[in-house]
Amino acid sequence: MNSNRSGKPHDGKIVCAADQEAVETERSTADADLKRPLEADGAALEAHGSSSVAREPGTSGRVSAHVAGAMDAGSRSETATARDASAAMHDETARHRDVRSEAFDRAIAASEATMADKLERVRARASAARVRASADRDEAARDRAVASADRDEAARYRAEACAERSRLQAELHSAHLDDLTGAFRRETGRVALRHEIDRALRADGRFVIAFVDIDGMKRINDRDGHAAGDHVLQTLVWTMRSNLRSFDPVVRYGGDEFVCGVGGVDIDEVQRRFEVINRSVQNDVGVGISVGLAGLEPDDTLDRLTARADAALLAAKRHRGA
């Protein structure tokens, strides 16, 4: 290195230049002295010798200074070499750092690109999921709308079915049941009675026909009006149903005459039940009933059985004077 950090020449060079000038001056003086004539006296030679001796310390000092300067320059050169090596090492480190930085930058760039791509794919999947979810919600809304329409339709069907059942029941009531009392009409009742006879014949054969007539019905109508007579009829049917089984047929046979069929019991049991019915009707409406009973025989038909029950009714009425 030829200059220090300030840009000024190093002091060692100044010393070397002064020494060089001194050496050149001394050489010139010595050469001049030597060119004097040989015939010069010994004093001149002595003077030359003396000047040589006198010059010697300066020369020695200059040599020492030169050596010291050379040593200082060597030290400075070694320092400079070390500094150059250190600088080269730093330069290499910096170069490696730059290479690593560039590689890291490239890796970051690549990583960012990959992450961006991943994020883009995630966003795409999320967007597709939102689209599917929206479609699912729309489909669910359509399903709910269809289900609601189905429920409304089912409700309409149920309402129509209920209305139809009500209509059919009304028609059945009108066709098969007595409008006033709810008992079977005569023809429908005869079918029900035959059915119970057949069932009794398949079982233990016990079946009883009860022929029932309201005592003094004409007097009630004449005295209290037909509304009062209707109330007596309704009370009688309600009381019979309350004291008989639900499947025992109750048939309105005529104006104030009813026929009941009771299976699976003896005639004495039926007699006791109708005694209870009679007392209840008397308590409710103030009139009694007459009852004729007939039990099923092996060869009986409904007509023969009903005829015997009717005959028993007439005998009971004569006995009571009703």
C-alpha positions in Angstrom: 0.0 0.0 0.0 1.5 3.4 -1.1 -0.6 5.8 1.0 -2.1 6.1 4.4 -5.8 6.7 5.2 -5.3 10.5 5.0 -3.9 10.4 1.5 -0.5 11.9 2.7 2.9 10.2 1.9 4.2 8.1 4.8 6.9 9.6 7.0 9.2 6.8 6.2 9.5 8.0 2.6 10.5 11.5 3.8 13.4 10.0 5.9 14.5 7.8 3.0 14.6 10.8 0.6 16.7 12.9 3.1 19.1 10.1 3.6 19.5 9.7 -0.1 20.3 13.4 -0.6 22.8 13.3 2.3 24.5 10.2 0.8 24.7 11.9 -2.6 26.3 15.1 -1.1 28.8 13.1 0.8 29.8 11.2 -2.2 30.3 14.4 -4.2 32.5 15.9 -1.4 34.5 12.7 -1.2 35.0 12.5 -4.9 36.1 16.2 -4.9 38.6 15.5 -2.2 40.0 12.5 -4.0 40.5 14.5 -7.2 42.9 16.9 -5.6 46.6 16.6 -6.7 48.6 13.8 -5.3 51.3 16.2 -4.5 48.9 17.7 -1.9 50.4 17.6 1.4 49.6 15.2 4.1 47.5 17.9 5.7 45.0 17.6 2.9 45.0 13.8 3.1 44.5 14.2 6.8 41.7 16.6 6.2 40.1 14.2 3.8 40.5 11.4 6.3 39.2 13.7 9.0 36.2 14.6 6.9 35.7 10.9 6.2 35.8 10.2 9.9 33.6 13.1 10.5 31.2 11.9 7.9 31.2 8.4 9.3 28.8 9.0 12.2 26.3 10.7 9.9 26.6 7.9 7.5 26.2 5.4 10.3 23.2 7.2 11.6 21.7 7.4 8.1 22.3 3.7 7.7 20.6 3.0 11.0 17.7 5.2 10.0 17.6 3.5 6.7 17.5 0.1 8.4 14.9 1.3 10.8 12.9 2.7 8.0 13.3 -0.5 6.1 12.1 -2.5 9.1 9.2 -0.1 9.7 8.3 -0.4 6.0 8.4 -4.2 6.3 6.2 -4.1 9.3 3.9 -1.8 7.5 3.9 -4.1 4.5 3.1 -7.1 6.7 0.3 -5.2 8.3 -0.9 -4.1 4.9 -0.7 -7.7 3.7 -2.7 -8.8 6.8 -5.2 -6.1 6.2 -5.4 -7.1 2.5 -6.0 -10.7 3.6 -8.6 -9.6 6.2 -10.2 -7.4 3.6 -10.2 -10.3 1.1 -11.8 -12.5 3.8 -14.4 -9.9 4.5 -15.0 -9.6 0.8 -15.4 -13.4 0.5 -17.7 -13.4 3.5 -19.7 -10.6 1.9 -19.8 -12.5 -1.3 -21.0 -15.6 0.4 -23.5 -13.5 2.3 -24.7 -12.0 -1.0 -25.0 -15.5 -2.5 -26.9 -16.7 0.5 -29.0 -13.6 0.4 -29.8 -14.1 -3.2 -30.6 -17.8 -2.6 -32.7 -16.9 0.4 -34.5 -14.2 -1.7 -35.1 -16.8 -4.4 -36.3 -19.3 -1.8 -38.6 -16.6 -0.3 -39.8 -15.7 -3.7 -40.5 -19.3 -4.5 -42.0 -19.9 -1.1 -44.2 -16.8 -1.5 -45.3 -18.0 -5.0 -46.1 -21.4 -3.6 -47.9 -19.9 -0.6 -49.8 -17.6 -2.9 -50.7 -20.5 -5.1 -51.8 -22.5 -2.0 -53.8 -19.5 -0.7 -55.4 -19.1 -4.1 -56.3 -22.8 -4.1 -57.7 -22.5 -0.6 -59.7 -19.4 -1.7 -60.9 -21.4 -4.7 -62.0 -24.3 -2.5 -63.6 -21.9 -0.1 -65.4 -20.2 -2.9 -66.5 -23.5 -4.3 -67.6 -24.6 -0.9 -69.6 -21.4 -0.5 -71.2 -22.0 -3.9 -72.0 -25.6 -2.9 -73.3 -24.4 0.5 -75.5 -21.8 -1.3 -76.7 -24.4 -3.7 -77.4 -26.7 -0.8 -79.3 -24.0 1.0 -81.3 -23.3 -2.2 -82.0 -27.0 -2.5 -83.0 -27.2 1.1 -85.3 -24.2 0.7 -86.8 -25.9 -2.3 -87.2 -29.1 -0.3 -88.8 -27.2 2.5 -91.1 -25.5 0.1 -92.0 -28.9 -1.4 -92.4 -30.4 2.0 -94.6 -27.5 3.1 -96.6 -27.9 -0.1 -96.8 -31.7 0.6 -97.9 -31.0 4.2 -100.5 -28.5 2.9 -101.7 -31.1 0.4 -101.7 -33.8 3.1 -103.7 -31.5 5.3 -106.1 -30.9 2.5 -106.3 -34.6 1.9 -106.9 -35.2 5.6 -109.6 -32.5 5.7 -111.2 -34.0 2.7 -111.0 -37.5 4.1 -112.4 -36.3 7.4 -115.2 -34.5 5.5 -115.7 -37.7 3.5 -115.9 -39.8 6.6 -118.3 -37.4 8.2 -120.4 -37.5 5.0 -120.3 -41.3 4.9 -121.1 -41.5 8.5 -124.0 -39.2 8.0 -125.2 -41.2 5.1 -124.7 -44.4 7.1 -126.6 -42.8 10.0 -129.3 -41.7 7.6 -129.4 -45.1 5.8 -129.0 -47.5 8.7 -129.7 -45.6 11.9 -132.8 -44.0 13.2 -132.4 -40.2 13.1 -134.2 -39.6 16.4 -132.8 -42.3 18.7 -129.6 -43.6 16.9 -130.9 -47.2 17.0 -130.7 -49.4 13.9 -133.5 -49.0 11.4 -135.7 -52.1 11.1 -134.1 -53.6 8.0 -130.6 -52.9 9.0 -131.3 -54.1 12.5 -132.7 -57.4 11.1 -129.3 -57.9 9.3 -127.4 -57.2 12.6 -129.7 -59.6 14.5 -129.2 -62.4 12.0 -125.5 -61.9 12.3 -125.6 -62.3 16.1 -127.8 -65.4 15.8 -125.3 -67.0 13.5 -122.4 -66.2 15.9 -124.4 -67.6 18.9 -125.0 -70.8 17.0 -121.3 -71.1 16.3 -120.6 -70.5 20.0 -122.7 -71.8 23.0 -126.1 -71.2 21.3 -127.3 -68.8 23.8 -129.2 -65.8 22.4 -132.2 -63.8 23.7 -134.5 -61.4 21.9 -136.1 -58.7 24.0 -139.2 -57.0 22.5 -139.7 -53.7 24.3 -142.7 -51.3 24.3 -143.2 -48.0 26.1 -146.3 -48.0 28.4 -148.8 -45.3 27.7 -146.8 -43.7 24.8 -150.0 -42.4 23.2 -151.1 -40.6 26.4 -147.7 -38.9 26.6 -147.9 -37.6 23.0 -151.5 -36.5 23.5 -150.9 -34.9 26.9 -147.3 -33.5 26.6 -146.8 -33.4 22.9 -144.6 -35.3 20.5 -141.5 -33.5 21.7 -142.0 -35.1 25.1 -142.7 -38.5 23.4 -139.4 -38.1 21.4 -137.6 -37.4 24.6 -139.0 -40.6 26.1 -137.8 -42.6 23.1 -134.3 -41.1 23.3 -134.1 -41.8 27.0 -135.1 -45.4 26.5 -132.5 -46.1 23.8 -129.8 -44.3 25.8 -130.6 -46.3 28.9 -130.6 -49.6 27.0 -127.2 -48.9 25.5 -125.9 -48.0 29.0 -127.0 -51.3 30.4 -126.2 -53.6 27.5 -122.9 -54.3 25.7 -121.8 -52.1 22.8 -122.2 -54.9 20.3 -125.7 -55.9 21.3 -128.0 -54.7 18.5 -130.8 -52.2 19.4 -133.4 -51.9 16.7 -136.3 -49.4 16.4 -138.9 -51.9 15.2 -141.9 -49.6 15.1 -143.1 -46.2 16.5 -142.4 -46.9 20.2 -141.3 -50.6 19.9 -137.7 -51.8 20.0 -136.1 -55.2 19.6 -132.8 -56.0 21.3 -130.5 -59.1 20.8 -128.3 -60.3 23.7 -126.0 -63.2 23.1 -123.9 -65.4 25.5 -126.2 -65.0 28.5 -129.3 -66.8 29.9 -132.8 -65.4 29.6 -132.9 -64.8 33.4 -129.9 -62.4 33.2 -131.5 -60.5 30.4 -134.7 -60.2 32.5 -132.7 -58.7 35.4 -131.0 -56.2 33.1 -134.3 -55.0 31.7 -135.7 -54.6 35.2 -132.9 -52.2 35.8 -133.6 -50.4 32.6 -137.3 -50.1 33.4 -136.6 -48.5 36.8 -134.1 -46.1 35.3 -136.5 -44.9 32.6 -139.3 -44.5 35.1 -137.0 -42.4 37.3 -136.0 -40.2 34.3 -139.2 -39.7 32.3 -142.0 -41.0 34.6 -143.1 -43.9 32.4 -142.3 -47.6 32.4 -141.7 -50.2 29.7 -143.1 -53.7 29.0 -140.6 -56.4 27.8 -141.2 -59.8 26.1 -138.2 -62.2 26.1 -137.6 -65.3 23.9 -134.6 -67.6 23.9 -133.0 -69.1 20.8 -134.0 -72.6 19.9 -131.8 -74.9 17.7 -134.1 -74.6 14.6 -135.2 -71.0 15.2 -135.2 -68.3 12.6 -135.1 -64.6 13.3 -138.8 -64.3 12.5 -139.9 -67.2 14.7 -137.7 -65.9 17.6 -139.0 -62.4 17.2 -142.6 -63.7 17.0 -142.2 -65.5 20.3 -140.7 -62.4 21.9 -143.7 -60.3 20.6 -146.1 -62.8 22.0 -144.4 -62.6 25.4 -144.6 -58.8 25.2 -148.3 -58.9 24.7 -148.7 -61.2 27.6 -146.7 -58.9 29.8 -148.7 -55.9 28.8 -152.0 -57.7 29.6 -150.6 -58.7 32.9 -149.7 -55.2 33.8 -152.8 -53.7 32.2 -150.7 -51.3 30.2 
